[in-house]
Amino acid sequence: MDEIKKAYGSETNPVEHILGTAVSPGDPDRQVIEPWAATVSGPILDVGSGTGRWTGHLVNRGHEVTGLEPVERLIQIARETYPAVQFRQASVADLEQTRTQWAGILAWYSIIHMGPAELPTALDTLRTALTPNGTLLMSFFAGPEQQSFAHPVAMAYRWPMDDMVRLLSEAGLDVTTQHWDCHTPHAYVIARPTNRTASG
């Protein structure tokens, strides 16, 4: 995680030029994120919020959203761009230290740098941070087999959809929606906490 934070925080690698600071009217991801957000009844956590563009966009659409971002430089950009929006400098691992739960968690390409050793723990943490009736919208890079690849910022991973669904299930999350066009690496799922007994 320290290497990832360093890569995204480097001024010689202006990630804000890759991510942008605002959501354009023609951004195709709006067709996924906006309808999902409309189903969330309560506060949303934007995990790996980067420059804050989705956090700010959803707040401007009337949602209660907090951005969570571990990279100080990106947090500064987000706060300067969206001064009325709440951003926390923290990582997914830091959520283990809070009892706060959210009705919705947006993890839009924020887990792509996590390999087989890190991802299961992160998914378990995200499940714990959801309310019992909450939902997780998570995007990632998919492929026919699990493998690392050279991302423009830092090494990232592709996951077969079946493997990702299995990992989510093992973390206590039931996938209700999944989408992957095998002609592109872009994929997303919507999942909710598995119904469990009070003792489970």
JODA-V387145 format. One record per helix or strand. SS is the DSSP state (h for helix, s for strand). FROM is the first residue (numbers start at 1). LEN is the number of residues. If there is no record, write none. Layout:
ss:SS from:FROM len:LEN
ss:SS from:FROM len:LEN
//
This chain:
ss:h from:2 len:8
ss:h from:15 len:5
ss:h from:30 len:10
ss:s from:44 len:4
ss:h from:53 len:8
ss:s from:65 len:5
ss:h from:72 len:10
ss:s from:86 len:4
ss:h from:92 len:6
ss:s from:102 len:7
ss:h from:119 len:10
ss:s from:130 len:13
ss:s from:147 len:3
ss:s from:156 len:4
ss:h from:161 len:10
ss:s from:173 len:8
ss:s from:186 len:8
//
